[in-house]
Amino acid sequence: MIVWVNGAFGAGKTSACRELTALLPGSVLYDPELVGSGLTRMLPERRLAGVSDFQDLPSWRLLVPEVAAALLAEVEGPLVVPMTLLRQEYRDEIFGALAARRIPVHHVLLHAGETILRARIEARAADPGHPDHGEKAGRWSLDHLPHYRAALPWLTADAAVIDTTALTPRAVAERIAALVRQGTAHRPIVQTPLPAADTVAAAVLLFDEQDRVLLVDPVYKPGWEFPGGVVERGEAPTLAGVREAAEELSIGLDRRTLRLLVVDWEPHTGPRRGGMRLVYDGGRLDAAGQARLRLPAEELRSWRFVTLREAEQLLAPGKARRLAAALRARELGEVLALEAGVPVGEGAAEAVVDG
């Protein structure tokens, strides 16, 4: 189990987490900053050029769950993690990877008003005995307060919130421990294990009256997606598309009405395998059908209809190319064969996919 204690710089995460380890038997403090500092020492300067925050390194987001899993194999646990995490897509990537390893996550937000946070940051920057002493460290923390303010809507919706304004670190730790015991801060996330081999997946495109396409926002990985998922052993792809639409959106589709638009070979990139990706036209979803949409909270956060241009801002590049080809195939009444999101014969073998 992981207790992820989030919050702005100055919220009191580290001091509260030190107290928390005394309240949770067998717990160990896990600081992902050590992973970041290690990477900044090992990576070449040319890779770090322009990187002001190690959280922006894909290697950091990949290693944080891996190190957590390795630590939990060595200690009784749980792991107590004092770490500011303000980008929701990074939260999804890390928490989703932990869920794939069947590691439960309790997410707690330590909050205080901005005036209080500024005073705390300035006080510790002026304290020669504090690890974050100095003008540079103080400026860094203060510069991140607007990012914290912008992240508050999703943070307060996702985490159990504790106002630390009038609390000692021990009192904060006691409240966190109570939340963990009650399960209040536990964030259920679908456990999608990393595939051991390449897979076949089926996606179903649904459209509104304006021919915008439906996308969904998973809680277990960054970016948006098409409704759909991996075809199970012995399952027909159209049945997989119908099953996933029912599981993800609570809608019933007739597999006989699905029309194949695209067959796309996706290369193996990052920790996830590639494979064949089939995209079907599922037809239009009218206002009554949209009103019946229900999302599983442990898997999907929200849905929306988007134009292709809007989708290009939400999807990984390879998926955006796949969608563009699917819309073209729908318009032409054809089926297109792709490799890495590019029609065969148009340089697909050289294409690079990020997702």
N, C-alpha and C positions, 0 to 999 in steps of 0.2 A: 504494500500500500504506500501511496505517496500523499503527503499533506503539502500542497503547493500554496505557499503564503505569498500573495501578490500585494501590490500597492506601490504608490509613488516613492521616490527617494525621500527619506525623512519620515516615513510612516511608522518606522520602528520594527521592521520585519526581522532583522538579524537578532536584535536583543530579545524579541518575543520568542523567536524560534529556539534560541539557546535555552530559555526557560522551558519551552515546550518539550524539549528532549528529556527533561527531568520528570515530566508528567506522563509521557507515553512510554511504557516499558519497552526496552529493546530498541528504541528509536535512535537514528543516526542523522546528524546534520549533513545534508548534501548540498553543496554550493556550486551550481552550474557556472559561476564566474570562473572557477578554476579550470573548467573545460575551455572557456573562452580565452583565458590568459595563456593556456598551453598552446592553443591554436595560433594566437598572435605571435608566439615565440617560434613556432615551427614553420608556419607558412612563409613563403618568400615575400619580400617587400612589394614586388610587383602585383601580387595577388591582393595585398592589403591596401594598396593605393586606392584612396577614395572611400575606404570602409571606415566609418566613424564608430560603429557599434558592432561588436562581434556577433550579436544576434542576427545580423543580416547575412552572416556566413551560413550557407546551406549545411556545411560540415558541422557547425555547432548544433543546429537543430536536429541533425541526424545523430550526433554523438550523445546528446543529453539523455534521450531515452535508453540508448545502448548502455551508457555508464550506469544509469539507474538500475537497469535489469541486472547488470553485473554486480552491483553493490548488494542488491537484494538477495543474490545467490550466496553472498558471503556473510550477511548479518541477519539478525532476527527481524529487523525492521520495526516500524515503518521508517521511510525516509522523510525527513522534514526539509522542505526546499524553500528558502527565502529568496525569491527571485521576482523582480519586476518584469511583467510580460504584458505589453500594451498593445501589440498588434494581434488582432483576432485570428488572422491567418496563421501566425506562428503558434498561437494557442492550439488551434485545430491540428496543426502538423504534429506538435509534440504530444499533446494529450491523446491524439488518435494513435500515434505510434506506441504509447504506453498501453492503451486499450488493446492494441493488436497483440501485445505481450501479456495480456490478461493481468495488468497491474491497475488496480482501482486508484482513482484520483479524487482527493478531496480538495476543493478549490476555495480558498478563503481570501477575501480582500480586506486589508487593513486600510481604513480611510481616515483622513483628517482634512479639515478645511485648508484652503490654499494659504491663508495667512499663517496658520499653525505650521504648515509644512515649510514655508519660507523661513520662519523663525528657527525651526529645528535645523534646517540645512545650513543656515548662516552660523548657528551656534557650533555645530560640529566642524565646519570649515575653519572656525577660529580656534578650535581646541587642538593644541599640539599633540595631545595623547590619543586623538581619534584617528582610526585608519583612513577616514575620508577628509583629513585635515588638508587645508590648502585652498588657494583661490581657484585653481583649475578644477579640482573636484567639486567645489561649491558651485561654480559656474555650470559645470556639466549637469548637476542635479537640478539646478534652477531652470536650465534650458529645457529640461524634460517635463516640467510641470504643465505646459500647454498640451503636450502629447497625452499626459495623464487625464487632463480635463476632457480632451476629445474622446478618450477611450472609456470614460465613465459609463456611458449608456450600455455598452455591451458587458463591461466588467460587472456592474451591479446586477445585470440580468443573469450572468453566468455564475457568479461566486456568492458565497455567504458573506455578508458585510459586517465588519466590526468597526465601530467608531472608536479610534484610539485617543481622541482628544484629551480625555480626563482619566485615562487608564495607565497604570504602571505596566511595564513589560510582563510582570508576573500575572497581573490581572488579565492582560490580553491573552497570554498563553493558556490560562485557565478557561477562557471562553472558547478558544480554538479547540482545546481538548474536549470540552463539552459538545461542541459541534461534531467532532469526529466520532465520539461515542454515540451520539444520537443519529448519525448518518445524514445530518442536515446539509452538510457541505459536499456530500458525495455527488459526483457528476457522472451519471450513467452514460456511457458511450458505447455504441455498437462495437463488438470485438471482431474486427475484420482482420484475420491473420494474413501476414504477407504470404503470397502464393509461392509454392515451392517450384513451380514450373510455369511456362507461358499458359495463358488462359484464353478462353473464348468468352466474350461479353456481348450482351445485347442491350441496346439503348432504344428507347421509344420517344420520338419527338411528338409533342402535342402542341397544337396551335390554337390561338384565340381568333376572334372574328377579324382582327387586323393582320392576321398571318404572322404574328409574333410567336416566338417559340418559348416553351416553358423550360426554365432551368431551376435547379434546386441547389441549396447551400448545405453541404455536409458539415457535421460538427466534428468529424474525425480526420479531416484532411483539408488543406487550404484550397481555395478556389471554388468555383461553382461547377456543376455537373449536369449531364443529361439524366433524366430518370432511367434506371436500368441497373444491370449488374452482371456478375459472372454466371455463365451457364453451368449448371451443376451436371455431374456425371450422369449420362443417360437421358438428359433433358433436351428437348428440342429448343432451338433458340427462340422461336416465337412464344413457346410456353414460358421461357425464362423472362421474356419481355413482359408478358401478361402478369406473371407472378410478381415481378419487381414493381410494376405499376400498382398492383394491389397492396403490396407491402409498404411501399414508400408514399403512395398518394391516396390509398383507400378508394381507388376507382377500379371498376371492372371493364376490361377490354375483351373483345372477341378476337382471338388470334387469327381468324380467317380474314379479318379486315386489315391486318397489318401488311404494309407494303415495303419490301426491302428497298432502301435507297443507296446504301454504301456498304462496301466490304473494305475494311481498312486494316492493314497490318501495322501494328504498333511495336516499335523496337523496345528492347529492354533498356530502361533509363532509371538511374537511381536505385533505391532499394526495392522497387516494385518491378515485377516481370511485365513483359509485353504480351503480344499475342494477336489474335484476330478480333476485330471490333465490328459488330454488325449494327447498323442504324436503320430503324424502321420508322415509317410514317404511321403515327397512331391516330391521325385525324384531328378534328377540331373539338375543343372543349368549350361548350357554351357556358353562359353565366350560371345556370343551374348546376352544371358539372363542376365549375370552379368553386361554387359555394360548398360542395360536398368534399372538397379536398381536405384530408387530414394527414399530418406528418408525424412519423414516430420521433419523439423528442430525443431519443438516444442516438438517432441517426441523422436527422435533417433539421436545420434551423428555420428555413423559410423557402419560399418559392416566388418566382416572378416571371412574367412574360417579357421578352426582350427582342429588340431588333438584332440583326446580325452585327451591326456596328457596336451596339451595347454588349453583345455577347463576347466580342473580341476583347473587351476590357475585363471580362469576368472569367473567361476560360483560359486554360493553358494553351500556348500557341498551337500545339498539335491538335487539340480538340477543337479549337476555333477553325482550323483548316478543314477538319472533318465535317464540322457543321456547315461551313460554306459549300463544300462539295455536296452534302446531303440536300441543302436547299436548291442547289443547281439541278441535282438529279430529280428532285420533286417537281421542279418547274418543267423539265424536259420529259418527264415520264420515263426515265431510264434508271439503270443501276450502274453506279460507278465503282470501279476497282481502284483502291488507293494503297499506297505504301507510305507510311509516316505522314499521312494526311495529304499526300500529293498524288494526283492521278497517275497511274502507271504510264510511263512513257514521257513524263514531264519532269524527270530528274528526281523521282522519289527516293532512289537509293542514296542520294547525297543529302537528303533533307535531315535536319536535326530537330528532334522533338524534345520539348521540355515537359512532358507530362504524358 
